[in-house]
């Protein structure tokens, strides 16, 4: 099945999907993490007509493999999960860049701030799984400024610079199942 032949409704398979991120830490290395609780759907007509994508991530599911850092990310300094339990993305436009790439533009909401984000997703193809489901896969990434979303906490380093970079790379590895 080609990218333009995708039609119908697809549900994100959270057990085979990763929405992750990386940010420079102490100016010399990167911290990587992911949101472990992700759900969403995509609907499209033939040739991507009327395509819509929605994704919700539970902010408290942030996981960087370090409990103290995860607790700090859940606090009011960053995601403030008590007040803002989810991060959401809703597409405003979905187009084909070429035979293997979708350009998805939409509104990303983090805390109470919504900003436009565009990500190019490479179509990894479709396959029939052992349970008879049609699966599709996509992978892509994009950079955002965390300050654009009100995530401004930082600490100055004695050697100059800051503990956490402003630039954050968002990473998407998506597996979705077509509704019967």
DOLUM-947359 format. One record per residue (C-alpha): residue in three letters; x, y, z. Coordinates in steps of 0.05 Angstrom, whole numbers, plus 5000, padded with zeros to 4 digits. Example, Ala and Ser with C-alpha at 12.3 -4.5 7.8 and 13.67 -1.06 7.14 Angstrom:
<rs>
ALA524649105156;SER527349795143;
</rs>
This chain:
<rs>
UNK500050005000;UNK502850684982;UNK502451305024;UNK497051604980;UNK492950964984;UNK492051025059;UNK484851145075;UNK480551015135;UNK481551085210;UNK487850865245;UNK489050805320;UNK495950885349;UNK498550245380;UNK501750505445;UNK505749875456;UNK509349965390;UNK509650725389;UNK514851195418;UNK514151945427;UNK520852165453;UNK525352765461;UNK532552955471;UNK535553595498;UNK542753805511;UNK544653755584;UNK550354155616;UNK552154355544;UNK556253715535;UNK551353135530;UNK544152975514;UNK538652725558;UNK533652275523;UNK526652115546;UNK519751915524;UNK512451945543;UNK510451225560;UNK502951345556;UNK500951565486;UNK494351505449;UNK491651785386;UNK488551675318;UNK488951885246;UNK483451915194;UNK484252025120;UNK480551955055;UNK483651724990;UNK489752134969;UNK490052435040;UNK483552825031;UNK481053075098;UNK486852775136;UNK486752905211;UNK491652685265;UNK490652735340;UNK495652505394;UNK495252555469;UNK501052425516;UNK500252355592;UNK505252855621;UNK506252435684;UNK508751855640;UNK515252245623;UNK521051765631;UNK528451945625;UNK530851325663;UNK532651755724;UNK527351825778;UNK529552485808;UNK529852815739;UNK523052535721;UNK520152815785;UNK523053495768;UNK520153465698;UNK513253305728;UNK513753905776;UNK511354615764;UNK518454795739;UNK516854405676;UNK510454025658;UNK506354165722;UNK502653505714;UNK497853655771;UNK495054255733;UNK496454025661;UNK495953265657;UNK496553205582;UNK500453455522;UNK496553445457;UNK497653505383;UNK492053635332;UNK493653695259;UNK491554295217;UNK494454035151;UNK497153375125;UNK500553355057;UNK505052875018;UNK512053155008;UNK513752564963;UNK511851834955;UNK514751655023;UNK513952275067;UNK508052615101;UNK508653335125;UNK504153405186;UNK502854105212;UNK498754225274;UNK497854525342;UNK502154255399;UNK499554435468;UNK504254395528;UNK501554655593;UNK497055225572;UNK501055435511;UNK499255225440;UNK504155335382;UNK504455085311;UNK509254505297;UNK511054165232;UNK514153475227;UNK515953065166;UNK514252335177;UNK517451795134;UNK512551255115;UNK515650585136;UNK510250185100;UNK504349745118;UNK503749015137;UNK498748505159;UNK500248295231;UNK499147585257;UNK492247795283;UNK489748015215;UNK490548765229;UNK493249245178;UNK498949635210;UNK502450255184;UNK508850565209;UNK511851265208;UNK518151575236;UNK520452295241;UNK523052855284;UNK522853605291;UNK526054135335;UNK522254605381;UNK524155155430;UNK521954955499;UNK521455685518;UNK516055775465;UNK511855315509;UNK513255665575;UNK518455155597;UNK523555655620;UNK526755355683;UNK534355325679;UNK540655375719;UNK546955755699;UNK553455365697;UNK559755625729;UNK563455495664;UNK558355895624;UNK551955695590;UNK546055345620;UNK544154655647;UNK538454525598;UNK538454735524;UNK532655125496;UNK532554675434;UNK528854015443;UNK528553485389;UNK521853125387;UNK522252415360;UNK516452005333;UNK516251255319;UNK509051095305;UNK505450435293;UNK497950495279;UNK492549975266;UNK487050075215;UNK480050025242;UNK476049435215;
</rs>
